[in-house]
Amino acid sequence: MVKLTRIYTRTGDAGQTRLADMSAASKTDPRVQAYGSVDEANSILGVVVAQPELPDGVRGVLRQIQNELFDVGADLATPLAINPEYPPLRIEETAVVRLESWIDEYGKDLPALRSFALPGGTQAAAYAQLARAVVRRAERAAWQAAELYGSTEGDAASGGVSLTAIRYLNRLSDLLFVLGRHLAQEAGEILWVPAADREISGKSAVASRGRIQAQQGQLDK
């Protein structure tokens, strides 16, 4: 049971924070950046879950993920250690496998993509894609931490990072992409149109593109 009795402590006013093992770390440390981004993604998922039109099945999936993201945050905040006094909280490989099963479940009926999917369609779909982008940032920061501190049990002396937590973030970003597409289907999925294919409307815009193309033609000669 977690019990929070005081919100502010003033202990971080010098740019330092405490990891789960009570060791000190800079607030700019990539490990801290990683679990901070995990917290941010979890907050965005809270907005998705709060959408009244969200299907119950997706809501249940995201509720479980929100709990698991706290496990991932605790995992990233706990450096690998040799013979720790207490068993640390770690995200399990079974959670990664479960994400993969949800990717298959929600992706199997999606139409093939003809271009990149843009965030949008519905508010829930857009926020799911926003969460995906933040999870990707968390994954990048976690890899930076792994490069700095190591990522295997042999790196425990230097406070390594769990690879299972990084794999979870990778699969979660894939799932959120799929869920974003899934949620956008009813309203109509928005696809990226490359610049060369975008229609120009208005005389000024047509003239401007004509001038640009003419100038480019001169340069090509």
PyRosetta script that sets phi, psi and omega in degrees:
from pyrosetta import init, pose_from_sequence

init()
pose = pose_from_sequence("MVKLTRIYTRTGDAGQTRLADMSAASKTDPRVQAYGSVDEANSILGVVVAQPELPDGVRGVLRQIQNELFDVGADLATPLAINPEYPPLRIEETAVVRLESWIDEYGKDLPALRSFALPGGTQAAAYAQLARAVVRRAERAAWQAAELYGSTEGDAASGGVSLTAIRYLNRLSDLLFVLGRHLAQEAGEILWVPAADREISGKSAVASRGRIQAQQGQLDK")
pose.set_psi(1, 130.3)
pose.set_omega(1, 177.2)
pose.set_phi(2, -94.6)
pose.set_psi(2, 130.5)
pose.set_omega(2, -179.5)
pose.set_phi(3, -125.9)
pose.set_psi(3, 117.5)
pose.set_omega(3, 179.0)
pose.set_phi(4, -107.5)
pose.set_psi(4, 116.9)
pose.set_omega(4, -177.3)
pose.set_phi(5, -109.2)
pose.set_psi(5, -15.5)
pose.set_omega(5, -178.0)
pose.set_phi(6, -145.9)
pose.set_psi(6, 130.0)
pose.set_omega(6, -175.3)
pose.set_phi(7, -86.9)
pose.set_psi(7, -46.7)
pose.set_omega(7, -180.0)
pose.set_phi(8, -101.3)
pose.set_psi(8, 141.0)
pose.set_omega(8, -178.1)
pose.set_phi(9, -125.1)
pose.set_psi(9, -16.5)
pose.set_omega(9, -176.5)
pose.set_phi(10, 67.2)
pose.set_psi(10, 1.7)
pose.set_omega(10, -176.8)
pose.set_phi(11, -74.1)
pose.set_psi(11, -16.2)
pose.set_omega(11, -178.6)
pose.set_phi(12, -99.6)
pose.set_psi(12, 10.4)
pose.set_omega(12, -174.5)
pose.set_phi(13, -70.4)
pose.set_psi(13, -13.2)
pose.set_omega(13, -179.9)
pose.set_phi(14, -101.1)
pose.set_psi(14, 14.8)
pose.set_omega(14, 177.7)
pose.set_phi(15, 83.1)
pose.set_psi(15, 13.3)
pose.set_omega(15, 178.0)
pose.set_phi(16, -115.9)
pose.set_psi(16, 155.5)
pose.set_omega(16, 174.8)
pose.set_phi(17, -140.0)
pose.set_psi(17, 171.0)
pose.set_omega(17, 179.0)
pose.set_phi(18, -109.0)
pose.set_psi(18, 132.2)
pose.set_omega(18, 174.6)
pose.set_phi(19, -78.5)
pose.set_psi(19, 178.3)
pose.set_omega(19, -176.0)
pose.set_phi(20, -63.8)
pose.set_psi(20, -26.9)
pose.set_omega(20, 177.8)
pose.set_phi(21, -89.3)
pose.set_psi(21, 10.1)
pose.set_omega(21, 177.8)
pose.set_phi(22, 73.2)
pose.set_psi(22, 8.0)
pose.set_omega(22, 174.0)
pose.set_phi(23, -77.0)
pose.set_psi(23, 151.8)
pose.set_omega(23, -177.2)
pose.set_phi(24, -83.9)
pose.set_psi(24, 146.1)
pose.set_omega(24, 177.4)
pose.set_phi(25, -148.3)
pose.set_psi(25, 148.1)
pose.set_omega(25, 175.4)
pose.set_phi(26, -69.7)
pose.set_psi(26, 146.8)
pose.set_omega(26, 177.8)
pose.set_phi(27, -68.8)
pose.set_psi(27, -12.6)
pose.set_omega(27, 175.8)
pose.set_phi(28, -96.4)
pose.set_psi(28, 1.0)
pose.set_omega(28, 178.0)
pose.set_phi(29, -59.6)
pose.set_psi(29, 137.9)
pose.set_omega(29, -179.2)
pose.set_phi(30, -59.0)
pose.set_psi(30, -29.6)
pose.set_omega(30, 176.8)
pose.set_phi(31, -64.2)
pose.set_psi(31, -43.4)
pose.set_omega(31, 178.9)
pose.set_phi(32, -67.1)
pose.set_psi(32, -39.2)
pose.set_omega(32, 176.6)
pose.set_phi(33, -61.4)
pose.set_psi(33, -37.7)
pose.set_omega(33, -178.3)
pose.set_phi(34, -65.1)
pose.set_psi(34, -52.4)
pose.set_omega(34, -177.0)
pose.set_phi(35, -75.3)
pose.set_psi(35, -20.0)
pose.set_omega(35, 172.1)
pose.set_phi(36, -67.8)
pose.set_psi(36, -39.9)
pose.set_omega(36, 177.1)
pose.set_phi(37, -69.0)
pose.set_psi(37, -32.8)
pose.set_omega(37, 174.5)
pose.set_phi(38, -61.5)
pose.set_psi(38, -42.4)
pose.set_omega(38, 177.5)
pose.set_phi(39, -62.9)
pose.set_psi(39, -41.3)
pose.set_omega(39, 179.5)
pose.set_phi(40, -63.3)
pose.set_psi(40, -44.9)
pose.set_omega(40, 178.4)
pose.set_phi(41, -61.2)
pose.set_psi(41, -39.9)
pose.set_omega(41, 179.5)
pose.set_phi(42, -62.6)
pose.set_psi(42, -38.6)
pose.set_omega(42, 178.6)
pose.set_phi(43, -64.9)
pose.set_psi(43, -39.4)
pose.set_omega(43, 178.2)
pose.set_phi(44, -66.3)
pose.set_psi(44, -39.7)
pose.set_omega(44, 177.6)
pose.set_phi(45, -62.4)
pose.set_psi(45, -31.2)
pose.set_omega(45, 175.6)
pose.set_phi(46, -61.5)
pose.set_psi(46, -35.8)
pose.set_omega(46, 176.6)
pose.set_phi(47, -67.6)
pose.set_psi(47, -40.6)
pose.set_omega(47, 177.9)
pose.set_phi(48, -61.7)
pose.set_psi(48, -47.6)
pose.set_omega(48, -178.3)
pose.set_phi(49, -61.4)
pose.set_psi(49, -30.2)
pose.set_omega(49, -177.7)
pose.set_phi(50, -77.6)
pose.set_psi(50, -8.4)
pose.set_omega(50, -179.4)
pose.set_phi(51, -69.8)
pose.set_psi(51, 124.1)
pose.set_omega(51, -174.7)
pose.set_phi(52, -63.8)
pose.set_psi(52, -26.7)
pose.set_omega(52, -177.1)
pose.set_phi(53, -85.9)
pose.set_psi(53, -0.7)
pose.set_omega(53, -175.7)
pose.set_phi(54, -64.7)
pose.set_psi(54, 129.4)
pose.set_omega(54, 177.2)
pose.set_phi(55, -59.3)
pose.set_psi(55, 143.5)
pose.set_omega(55, -176.9)
pose.set_phi(56, -59.1)
pose.set_psi(56, -37.0)
pose.set_omega(56, -179.9)
pose.set_phi(57, -62.6)
pose.set_psi(57, -44.3)
pose.set_omega(57, 178.7)
pose.set_phi(58, -67.0)
pose.set_psi(58, -38.7)
pose.set_omega(58, 178.7)
pose.set_phi(59, -60.3)
pose.set_psi(59, -42.3)
pose.set_omega(59, 179.2)
pose.set_phi(60, -64.4)
pose.set_psi(60, -41.2)
pose.set_omega(60, 177.8)
pose.set_phi(61, -60.6)
pose.set_psi(61, -46.8)
pose.set_omega(61, -176.7)
pose.set_phi(62, -69.8)
pose.set_psi(62, -33.2)
pose.set_omega(62, 175.7)
pose.set_phi(63, -61.8)
pose.set_psi(63, -42.6)
pose.set_omega(63, 178.6)
pose.set_phi(64, -65.7)
pose.set_psi(64, -41.3)
pose.set_omega(64, 179.2)
pose.set_phi(65, -63.2)
pose.set_psi(65, -38.7)
pose.set_omega(65, 178.8)
pose.set_phi(66, -59.6)
pose.set_psi(66, -41.4)
pose.set_omega(66, 176.6)
pose.set_phi(67, -65.7)
pose.set_psi(67, -42.5)
pose.set_omega(67, -178.5)
pose.set_phi(68, -66.7)
pose.set_psi(68, -30.4)
pose.set_omega(68, 178.1)
pose.set_phi(69, -65.7)
pose.set_psi(69, -29.7)
pose.set_omega(69, 172.6)
pose.set_phi(70, -66.0)
pose.set_psi(70, -36.9)
pose.set_omega(70, 175.9)
pose.set_phi(71, -64.3)
pose.set_psi(71, -42.4)
pose.set_omega(71, 179.3)
pose.set_phi(72, -63.4)
pose.set_psi(72, -43.0)
pose.set_omega(72, 178.2)
pose.set_phi(73, -60.5)
pose.set_psi(73, -42.9)
pose.set_omega(73, 177.9)
pose.set_phi(74, -64.9)
pose.set_psi(74, -37.9)
pose.set_omega(74, 178.7)
pose.set_phi(75, -62.3)
pose.set_psi(75, -49.9)
pose.set_omega(75, -179.3)
pose.set_phi(76, -64.8)
pose.set_psi(76, -28.7)
pose.set_omega(76, -179.5)
pose.set_phi(77, -83.6)
pose.set_psi(77, -1.5)
pose.set_omega(77, -178.1)
pose.set_phi(78, -116.2)
pose.set_psi(78, 100.8)
pose.set_omega(78, 179.3)
pose.set_phi(79, -59.1)
pose.set_psi(79, 145.9)
pose.set_omega(79, 173.8)
pose.set_phi(80, -58.4)
pose.set_psi(80, 138.5)
pose.set_omega(80, -178.2)
pose.set_phi(81, -138.9)
pose.set_psi(81, 151.0)
pose.set_omega(81, 176.9)
pose.set_phi(82, -85.6)
pose.set_psi(82, 122.4)
pose.set_omega(82, 179.3)
pose.set_phi(83, 49.7)
pose.set_psi(83, 61.8)
pose.set_omega(83, 179.6)
pose.set_phi(84, -63.8)
pose.set_psi(84, 150.7)
pose.set_omega(84, -178.5)
pose.set_phi(85, -64.3)
pose.set_psi(85, -37.2)
pose.set_omega(85, 178.1)
pose.set_phi(86, -125.3)
pose.set_psi(86, 141.4)
pose.set_omega(86, 178.3)
pose.set_phi(87, -61.0)
pose.set_psi(87, 122.7)
pose.set_omega(87, -178.2)
pose.set_phi(88, -75.1)
pose.set_psi(88, 156.4)
pose.set_omega(88, 174.5)
pose.set_phi(89, -77.8)
pose.set_psi(89, 120.6)
pose.set_omega(89, 179.6)
pose.set_phi(90, -128.8)
pose.set_psi(90, 144.2)
pose.set_omega(90, 172.3)
pose.set_phi(91, -70.7)
pose.set_psi(91, 139.5)
pose.set_omega(91, -174.7)
pose.set_phi(92, -95.1)
pose.set_psi(92, 155.1)
pose.set_omega(92, 178.5)
pose.set_phi(93, -61.1)
pose.set_psi(93, -29.1)
pose.set_omega(93, 178.5)
pose.set_phi(94, -60.4)
pose.set_psi(94, -31.4)
pose.set_omega(94, 178.6)
pose.set_phi(95, -68.6)
pose.set_psi(95, -36.3)
pose.set_omega(95, 177.6)
pose.set_phi(96, -65.0)
pose.set_psi(96, -43.9)
pose.set_omega(96, 179.2)
pose.set_phi(97, -62.8)
pose.set_psi(97, -38.2)
pose.set_omega(97, 179.1)
pose.set_phi(98, -64.2)
pose.set_psi(98, -39.5)
pose.set_omega(98, 176.2)
pose.set_phi(99, -60.3)
pose.set_psi(99, -42.1)
pose.set_omega(99, 179.7)
pose.set_phi(100, -62.8)
pose.set_psi(100, -37.9)
pose.set_omega(100, 178.7)
pose.set_phi(101, -66.4)
pose.set_psi(101, -36.3)
pose.set_omega(101, 177.4)
pose.set_phi(102, -69.8)
pose.set_psi(102, -36.6)
pose.set_omega(102, 176.0)
pose.set_phi(103, -58.6)
pose.set_psi(103, -45.8)
pose.set_omega(103, 179.0)
pose.set_phi(104, -64.4)
pose.set_psi(104, -42.9)
pose.set_omega(104, -176.7)
pose.set_phi(105, -63.9)
pose.set_psi(105, -48.5)
pose.set_omega(105, -175.1)
pose.set_phi(106, -86.1)
pose.set_psi(106, -12.6)
pose.set_omega(106, -179.1)
pose.set_phi(107, -96.5)
pose.set_psi(107, -15.9)
pose.set_omega(107, -170.8)
pose.set_phi(108, -65.1)
pose.set_psi(108, -31.0)
pose.set_omega(108, -177.4)
pose.set_phi(109, -101.5)
pose.set_psi(109, 4.7)
pose.set_omega(109, 179.7)
pose.set_phi(110, -74.8)
pose.set_psi(110, 142.4)
pose.set_omega(110, 177.2)
pose.set_phi(111, -67.8)
pose.set_psi(111, 151.3)
pose.set_omega(111, 177.9)
pose.set_phi(112, -62.2)
pose.set_psi(112, 141.1)
pose.set_omega(112, -179.3)
pose.set_phi(113, -79.4)
pose.set_psi(113, 131.6)
pose.set_omega(113, 174.4)
pose.set_phi(114, -95.3)
pose.set_psi(114, -12.9)
pose.set_omega(114, 178.3)
pose.set_phi(115, -159.6)
pose.set_psi(115, -180.0)
pose.set_omega(115, 177.5)
pose.set_phi(116, -70.1)
pose.set_psi(116, 141.0)
pose.set_omega(116, 178.0)
pose.set_phi(117, -82.1)
pose.set_psi(117, 131.5)
pose.set_omega(117, 177.1)
pose.set_phi(118, -93.5)
pose.set_psi(118, 146.4)
pose.set_omega(118, 176.1)
pose.set_phi(119, -60.4)
pose.set_psi(119, 133.4)
pose.set_omega(119, 179.5)
pose.set_phi(120, 148.8)
pose.set_psi(120, -158.3)
pose.set_omega(120, -177.2)
pose.set_phi(121, 94.3)
pose.set_psi(121, -63.8)
pose.set_omega(121, 172.8)
pose.set_phi(122, -138.1)
pose.set_psi(122, 166.0)
pose.set_omega(122, 179.5)
pose.set_phi(123, -63.5)
pose.set_psi(123, -41.6)
pose.set_omega(123, 179.1)
pose.set_phi(124, -62.4)
pose.set_psi(124, -42.6)
pose.set_omega(124, -179.8)
pose.set_phi(125, -63.9)
pose.set_psi(125, -42.1)
pose.set_omega(125, -179.9)
pose.set_phi(126, -64.6)
pose.set_psi(126, -42.6)
pose.set_omega(126, 179.0)
pose.set_phi(127, -67.9)
pose.set_psi(127, -33.3)
pose.set_omega(127, 176.3)
pose.set_phi(128, -62.6)
pose.set_psi(128, -39.9)
pose.set_omega(128, 178.3)
pose.set_phi(129, -70.3)
pose.set_psi(129, -34.3)
pose.set_omega(129, 175.7)
pose.set_phi(130, -63.5)
pose.set_psi(130, -44.0)
pose.set_omega(130, 177.1)
pose.set_phi(131, -60.6)
pose.set_psi(131, -39.6)
pose.set_omega(131, 178.0)
pose.set_phi(132, -58.2)
pose.set_psi(132, -45.4)
pose.set_omega(132, -178.8)
pose.set_phi(133, -63.7)
pose.set_psi(133, -38.0)
pose.set_omega(133, 179.2)
pose.set_phi(134, -69.3)
pose.set_psi(134, -38.5)
pose.set_omega(134, 177.3)
pose.set_phi(135, -63.1)
pose.set_psi(135, -38.4)
pose.set_omega(135, 176.3)
pose.set_phi(136, -61.2)
pose.set_psi(136, -39.7)
pose.set_omega(136, 177.3)
pose.set_phi(137, -63.9)
pose.set_psi(137, -41.9)
pose.set_omega(137, 177.7)
pose.set_phi(138, -59.9)
pose.set_psi(138, -41.4)
pose.set_omega(138, 179.5)
pose.set_phi(139, -63.6)
pose.set_psi(139, -43.0)
pose.set_omega(139, 179.3)
pose.set_phi(140, -61.9)
pose.set_psi(140, -43.0)
pose.set_omega(140, 179.1)
pose.set_phi(141, -65.0)
pose.set_psi(141, -38.0)
pose.set_omega(141, 179.2)
pose.set_phi(142, -64.2)
pose.set_psi(142, -38.6)
pose.set_omega(142, 176.8)
pose.set_phi(143, -67.1)
pose.set_psi(143, -36.1)
pose.set_omega(143, 175.0)
pose.set_phi(144, -60.7)
pose.set_psi(144, -42.4)
pose.set_omega(144, 178.8)
pose.set_phi(145, -65.2)
pose.set_psi(145, -39.5)
pose.set_omega(145, 179.7)
pose.set_phi(146, -65.6)
pose.set_psi(146, -38.1)
pose.set_omega(146, 177.1)
pose.set_phi(147, -65.9)
pose.set_psi(147, -31.4)
pose.set_omega(147, -177.6)
pose.set_phi(148, -80.9)
pose.set_psi(148, -41.7)
pose.set_omega(148, -171.7)
pose.set_phi(149, -111.4)
pose.set_psi(149, -8.4)
pose.set_omega(149, -176.5)
pose.set_phi(150, 94.3)
pose.set_psi(150, 168.8)
pose.set_omega(150, -175.3)
pose.set_phi(151, -143.4)
pose.set_psi(151, 19.2)
pose.set_omega(151, 177.8)
pose.set_phi(152, -127.9)
pose.set_psi(152, 166.9)
pose.set_omega(152, 178.7)
pose.set_phi(153, -57.6)
pose.set_psi(153, -29.6)
pose.set_omega(153, 178.7)
pose.set_phi(154, -67.9)
pose.set_psi(154, -16.9)
pose.set_omega(154, 178.6)
pose.set_phi(155, -95.2)
pose.set_psi(155, 11.3)
pose.set_omega(155, -175.0)
pose.set_phi(156, -59.1)
pose.set_psi(156, -33.4)
pose.set_omega(156, -178.2)
pose.set_phi(157, -64.4)
pose.set_psi(157, -27.4)
pose.set_omega(157, 179.6)
pose.set_phi(158, -98.6)
pose.set_psi(158, 6.9)
pose.set_omega(158, 176.6)
pose.set_phi(159, 78.9)
pose.set_psi(159, 50.9)
pose.set_omega(159, -177.0)
pose.set_phi(160, -61.2)
pose.set_psi(160, 171.5)
pose.set_omega(160, -177.4)
pose.set_phi(161, -113.1)
pose.set_psi(161, 138.7)
pose.set_omega(161, -178.9)
pose.set_phi(162, -69.9)
pose.set_psi(162, 125.7)
pose.set_omega(162, 178.0)
pose.set_phi(163, -70.6)
pose.set_psi(163, -27.5)
pose.set_omega(163, 178.6)
pose.set_phi(164, -62.9)
pose.set_psi(164, -39.0)
pose.set_omega(164, 177.7)
pose.set_phi(165, -63.1)
pose.set_psi(165, -38.5)
pose.set_omega(165, 179.9)
pose.set_phi(166, -69.6)
pose.set_psi(166, -40.9)
pose.set_omega(166, 177.2)
pose.set_phi(167, -61.7)
pose.set_psi(167, -38.6)
pose.set_omega(167, 178.6)
pose.set_phi(168, -59.6)
pose.set_psi(168, -45.4)
pose.set_omega(168, -179.7)
pose.set_phi(169, -62.9)
pose.set_psi(169, -39.7)
pose.set_omega(169, 179.2)
pose.set_phi(170, -62.1)
pose.set_psi(170, -48.3)
pose.set_omega(170, -179.7)
pose.set_phi(171, -68.5)
pose.set_psi(171, -34.1)
pose.set_omega(171, 179.7)
pose.set_phi(172, -65.0)
pose.set_psi(172, -40.6)
pose.set_omega(172, 178.6)
pose.set_phi(173, -62.6)
pose.set_psi(173, -38.0)
pose.set_omega(173, 176.3)
pose.set_phi(174, -63.8)
pose.set_psi(174, -43.8)
pose.set_omega(174, -179.8)
pose.set_phi(175, -63.1)
pose.set_psi(175, -42.5)
pose.set_omega(175, -178.9)
pose.set_phi(176, -66.1)
pose.set_psi(176, -32.8)
pose.set_omega(176, 174.0)
pose.set_phi(177, -62.5)
pose.set_psi(177, -46.3)
pose.set_omega(177, 179.9)
pose.set_phi(178, -64.4)
pose.set_psi(178, -44.1)
pose.set_omega(178, 179.6)
pose.set_phi(179, -64.9)
pose.set_psi(179, -37.5)
pose.set_omega(179, 176.5)
pose.set_phi(180, -60.0)
pose.set_psi(180, -42.9)
pose.set_omega(180, 176.6)
pose.set_phi(181, -65.4)
pose.set_psi(181, -44.0)
pose.set_omega(181, -179.6)
pose.set_phi(182, -58.2)
pose.set_psi(182, -44.1)
pose.set_omega(182, -177.4)
pose.set_phi(183, -73.6)
pose.set_psi(183, -20.6)
pose.set_omega(183, -177.7)
pose.set_phi(184, -87.7)
pose.set_psi(184, -10.2)
pose.set_omega(184, -171.5)
pose.set_phi(185, -62.8)
pose.set_psi(185, -43.4)
pose.set_omega(185, -175.3)
pose.set_phi(186, -64.0)
pose.set_psi(186, -40.1)
pose.set_omega(186, -179.2)
pose.set_phi(187, -81.9)
pose.set_psi(187, -19.3)
pose.set_omega(187, -177.1)
pose.set_phi(188, 109.4)
pose.set_psi(188, 115.9)
pose.set_omega(188, -178.1)
pose.set_phi(189, -71.3)
pose.set_psi(189, 139.0)
pose.set_omega(189, -179.6)
pose.set_phi(190, -100.3)
pose.set_psi(190, 123.5)
pose.set_omega(190, -178.3)
pose.set_phi(191, -110.7)
pose.set_psi(191, 149.2)
pose.set_omega(191, 178.3)
pose.set_phi(192, -67.4)
pose.set_psi(192, 131.7)
pose.set_omega(192, 173.8)
pose.set_phi(193, -109.1)
pose.set_psi(193, 115.8)
pose.set_omega(193, -179.7)
pose.set_phi(194, -57.9)
pose.set_psi(194, 154.0)
pose.set_omega(194, -173.9)
pose.set_phi(195, -55.0)
pose.set_psi(195, -39.5)
pose.set_omega(195, -177.1)
pose.set_phi(196, -66.4)
pose.set_psi(196, -21.6)
pose.set_omega(196, -176.2)
pose.set_phi(197, -100.5)
pose.set_psi(197, -6.6)
pose.set_omega(197, -177.0)
pose.set_phi(198, -76.3)
pose.set_psi(198, 132.4)
pose.set_omega(198, -177.9)
pose.set_phi(199, -74.0)
pose.set_psi(199, 137.6)
pose.set_omega(199, 178.0)
pose.set_phi(200, -101.1)
pose.set_psi(200, 131.1)
pose.set_omega(200, 178.0)
pose.set_phi(201, -118.4)
pose.set_psi(201, 146.2)
pose.set_omega(201, 178.9)
pose.set_phi(202, 98.1)
pose.set_psi(202, 138.8)
pose.set_omega(202, -177.3)
pose.set_phi(203, -61.9)
pose.set_psi(203, -39.1)
pose.set_omega(203, -178.0)
pose.set_phi(204, -64.1)
pose.set_psi(204, -42.7)
pose.set_omega(204, -179.5)
pose.set_phi(205, -67.3)
pose.set_psi(205, -39.9)
pose.set_omega(205, 178.6)
pose.set_phi(206, -63.4)
pose.set_psi(206, -43.7)
pose.set_omega(206, 179.7)
pose.set_phi(207, -64.8)
pose.set_psi(207, -39.9)
pose.set_omega(207, -180.0)
pose.set_phi(208, -63.0)
pose.set_psi(208, -44.7)
pose.set_omega(208, 178.9)
pose.set_phi(209, -66.1)
pose.set_psi(209, -36.4)
pose.set_omega(209, 178.0)
pose.set_phi(210, -60.6)
pose.set_psi(210, -43.5)
pose.set_omega(210, 178.4)
pose.set_phi(211, -63.1)
pose.set_psi(211, -42.5)
pose.set_omega(211, 179.7)
pose.set_phi(212, -62.3)
pose.set_psi(212, -44.7)
pose.set_omega(212, -178.8)
pose.set_phi(213, -65.8)
pose.set_psi(213, -37.6)
pose.set_omega(213, 178.9)
pose.set_phi(214, -66.1)
pose.set_psi(214, -41.2)
pose.set_omega(214, 178.4)
pose.set_phi(215, -64.7)
pose.set_psi(215, -40.4)
pose.set_omega(215, 179.3)
pose.set_phi(216, -64.6)
pose.set_psi(216, -36.1)
pose.set_omega(216, 178.2)
pose.set_phi(217, -63.3)
pose.set_psi(217, -39.2)
pose.set_omega(217, 177.8)
pose.set_phi(218, -65.2)
pose.set_psi(218, -40.1)
pose.set_omega(218, 179.2)
pose.set_phi(219, -65.1)
pose.set_psi(219, -38.9)
pose.set_omega(219, -179.0)
pose.set_phi(220, -64.0)
pose.set_psi(220, -30.8)
pose.set_omega(220, 179.2)
pose.set_phi(221, -71.5)
pose.dump_pdb("model.pdb")
